[in-house]
Amino acid sequence: MAKRSRRWLDEHERDVYVKASREAGYRSRASYKLLEIQEKYGILKPGHRVLDLGAAPGGWSQVAAGIVGESGLVVAVDLLEVSPIEGVTVITGDFTEPETLNDVMSVIGDAPLDLVISDMAPNLSGMKEIDQPRSAYLVELALDMARTVLRPGGALLAKCFEGSGISDLRDGFRGSFGKLNNIKPAASRDRSREIYLLGRGRK
Ligand SMILES: C[S@@+](CC[C@H](N)C(=O)[O-])C[C@H]1O[C@@H](n2cnc3c(N)ncnc32)[C@H](O)[C@@H]1O
């Protein structure tokens, strides 16, 4: 095994969030990022209608479905298959493809959503010049979707990477939402440039 993969595996096994998610039955440590954001900002409520972009393996959808309950809706989209989660409608497809957008629109119907959450990230090459624009494009698509499907007052949470283009993304959020927060959850690895933008109060 390569040294880098070995180091990643060792870190992963020692990680408190990996241990906690295994014990709690969450599919990924990412659940703890959403739980922390939920605790501070209360973006999910019982009965909410939620779209989860880049959902595999399903940690965020598990958290969302648990909070919105039977009267709510959670639609999960990913390139990869997400094995079934109670209370979650799964769409397998590439969110950059129009067919996937059509599938999403036909599942959510005419009623607006309360929240869009996007943890989408491209396969990272390690080269900023390639990864940064790919990630920014996914955030732009999530922002476009949120503008289309959110009710006034609704919210968008999206993973971004600090670097070139992020100020344009922040401007995009400010244009569509009354409030913008930049969030680095404790469960986000320190060396990662990932940051979450939360827009609340869809205009
Ligand atoms: C960090 S993972 C998401 C983890 C998830 N939030 C959880 O809690 O389990 C990022 C996901 O984004 C997905 N993704 C990346 N590009 C995508 C695209 N164009 N369309 C749909 N999903 C995409 C990847 O397949 C990957 O599963």
The ligand as an SDF file (V2000), in Angstrom:
LIG
                    3D

 27 29  0  0  0  0  0  0  0  0999 V2000
  -18.3560   14.2980    0.2180 C   0  0  0  0  0  0  0  0  0  0  0  0
  -19.3810   13.2140   -0.6860 S   0  0  0  0  0  0  0  0  0  0  0  0
  -20.9460   13.4800    0.0800 C   0  0  0  0  0  0  0  0  0  0  0  0
  -21.1110   12.8870    1.4380 C   0  0  0  0  0  0  0  0  0  0  0  0
  -22.5610   12.9380    1.9230 C   0  0  0  0  0  0  0  0  0  0  0  0
  -22.9740   14.3080    2.2080 N   0  0  0  0  0  0  0  0  0  0  0  0
  -22.8050   12.1190    3.1540 C   0  0  0  0  0  0  0  0  0  0  0  0
  -23.1440   12.6870    4.1820 O   0  0  0  0  0  0  0  0  0  0  0  0
  -22.6990   10.8900    3.1010 O   0  0  0  0  0  0  0  0  0  0  0  0
  -19.5380   14.0700   -2.2080 C   0  0  0  0  0  0  0  0  0  0  0  0
  -20.4620   13.3840   -3.1990 C   0  0  0  0  0  0  0  0  0  0  0  0
  -20.6790   14.2630   -4.3120 O   0  0  0  0  0  0  0  0  0  0  0  0
  -20.9950   13.4300   -5.4010 C   0  0  0  0  0  0  0  0  0  0  0  0
  -20.9320   14.1610   -6.6810 N   0  0  0  0  0  0  0  0  0  0  0  0
  -19.8560   14.7670   -7.2230 C   0  0  0  0  0  0  0  0  0  0  0  0
  -20.1720   15.2820   -8.4360 N   0  0  0  0  0  0  0  0  0  0  0  0
  -21.4850   15.0120   -8.6290 C   0  0  0  0  0  0  0  0  0  0  0  0
  -22.3880   15.2620   -9.7160 C   0  0  0  0  0  0  0  0  0  0  0  0
  -21.9770   15.9050  -10.8110 N   0  0  0  0  0  0  0  0  0  0  0  0
  -23.6540   14.8280   -9.6130 N   0  0  0  0  0  0  0  0  0  0  0  0
  -24.0680   14.1550   -8.4970 C   0  0  0  0  0  0  0  0  0  0  0  0
  -23.2520   13.8870   -7.4390 N   0  0  0  0  0  0  0  0  0  0  0  0
  -21.9780   14.2940   -7.5100 C   0  0  0  0  0  0  0  0  0  0  0  0
  -19.9500   12.3240   -5.3040 C   0  0  0  0  0  0  0  0  0  0  0  0
  -20.3300   11.1770   -6.0450 O   0  0  0  0  0  0  0  0  0  0  0  0
  -19.8950   12.0920   -3.7900 C   0  0  0  0  0  0  0  0  0  0  0  0
  -20.6810   10.9920   -3.4160 O   0  0  0  0  0  0  0  0  0  0  0  0
  1  2  1  0
  2  3  1  0
  2 10  1  0
  3  4  1  0
  4  5  1  0
  5  6  1  0
  5  7  1  0
  7  8  2  0
  7  9  1  0
 10 11  1  0
 11 12  1  0
 11 26  1  0
 12 13  1  0
 13 14  1  0
 13 24  1  0
 14 15  1  0
 14 23  1  0
 15 16  2  0
 16 17  1  0
 17 18  1  0
 17 23  2  0
 18 19  1  0
 18 20  2  0
 20 21  1  0
 21 22  2  0
 22 23  1  0
 24 25  1  0
 24 26  1  0
 26 27  1  0
M  CHG  2   2   1   9  -1
M  END
$$$$
